[in-house]
Amino acid sequence: MVPLMSRLEEVKTLLDKTLGLGGRSAQFTADTPLPGNLPELDSMAVANLLVVFEEYFGCRIYEDEVDGETFATLGSLAAFIERKLG
């Protein structure tokens, strides 16, 4: 039986696929900063990622729930998704 993917790994995989990172995220840890580290992560990419997360995780993400801290690190982004799924 294959173990379920951790939330961090799910977010990392979605980030890699959505931003077209070509596997670069494989080396990312929870502490990996996202802004400045990923030139692909602009405002349009953030909006696109939120839609991808909503579809994948089956949740609704509202604009006022997302701020700079949400996307500060891979870990903060995964923690945000975890809180949404509560």
C-alpha positions as CSV (number, residue, x, y, z in Angstrom):
1,M,0.0,0.0,0.0
2,V,1.3,3.4,-1.0
3,P,1.3,5.9,1.9
4,L,-0.7,9.1,1.4
5,M,1.2,12.1,0.3
6,S,1.8,14.6,3.1
7,R,0.1,18.0,2.7
8,L,3.6,19.6,2.2
9,E,4.3,17.2,-0.6
10,E,0.9,17.8,-2.2
11,V,1.5,21.5,-2.1
12,K,5.0,21.2,-3.4
13,T,3.8,19.0,-6.3
14,L,1.0,21.4,-7.2
15,L,3.4,24.3,-7.0
16,D,5.9,22.6,-9.3
17,K,3.2,21.6,-11.9
18,T,1.4,24.9,-11.9
19,L,4.5,27.1,-12.1
20,G,6.2,24.8,-14.6
21,L,9.3,24.3,-12.3
22,G,10.3,21.1,-14.0
23,G,11.0,19.3,-10.8
24,R,13.0,22.1,-9.1
25,S,10.8,21.9,-6.1
26,A,12.1,18.4,-5.3
27,Q,14.8,20.1,-3.2
28,F,12.3,22.4,-1.4
29,T,11.8,22.0,2.4
30,A,9.1,23.6,4.6
31,D,11.6,26.4,5.3
32,T,12.2,27.2,1.6
33,P,11.2,30.9,0.9
34,L,8.9,31.3,-2.0
35,P,9.0,35.0,-2.9
36,G,12.3,36.0,-4.4
37,N,13.3,32.3,-4.7
38,L,10.8,31.7,-7.5
39,P,10.7,34.3,-10.2
40,E,7.7,32.4,-11.7
41,L,5.6,33.3,-8.5
42,D,4.1,36.6,-9.6
43,S,0.6,37.9,-8.8
44,M,-1.0,36.1,-11.7
45,A,0.7,32.8,-10.6
46,V,-0.6,33.3,-7.1
47,A,-4.1,33.7,-8.4
48,N,-3.7,30.7,-10.6
49,L,-2.3,28.6,-7.7
50,L,-5.3,29.5,-5.5
51,V,-7.7,28.2,-8.1
52,V,-5.6,25.0,-8.5
53,F,-5.7,24.6,-4.7
54,E,-9.4,25.2,-4.6
55,E,-10.0,22.5,-7.2
56,Y,-7.5,20.0,-5.9
57,F,-8.5,20.2,-2.2
58,G,-12.2,21.0,-2.7
59,C,-12.2,24.2,-0.6
60,R,-13.0,27.8,-1.1
61,I,-10.2,30.4,-0.6
62,Y,-11.2,34.0,-0.2
63,E,-9.0,37.0,-1.1
64,D,-9.0,38.4,2.5
65,E,-7.6,35.1,3.8
66,V,-4.4,35.3,1.8
67,D,-1.5,37.7,2.6
68,G,2.2,37.8,2.2
69,E,2.7,35.4,5.1
70,T,0.7,32.8,3.3
71,F,3.2,32.4,0.6
72,A,6.3,33.2,2.7
73,T,7.6,29.7,2.7
74,L,6.5,26.3,1.4
75,G,5.7,25.4,5.0
76,S,3.5,28.4,5.5
77,L,1.6,27.7,2.3
78,A,1.1,24.0,3.3
79,A,-0.1,25.1,6.8
80,F,-2.6,27.6,5.3
81,I,-4.1,24.7,3.2
82,E,-4.1,22.5,6.2
83,R,-6.1,25.1,8.2
84,K,-8.5,25.5,5.3
85,L,-9.2,21.8,5.3
86,G,-9.5,21.9,9.1
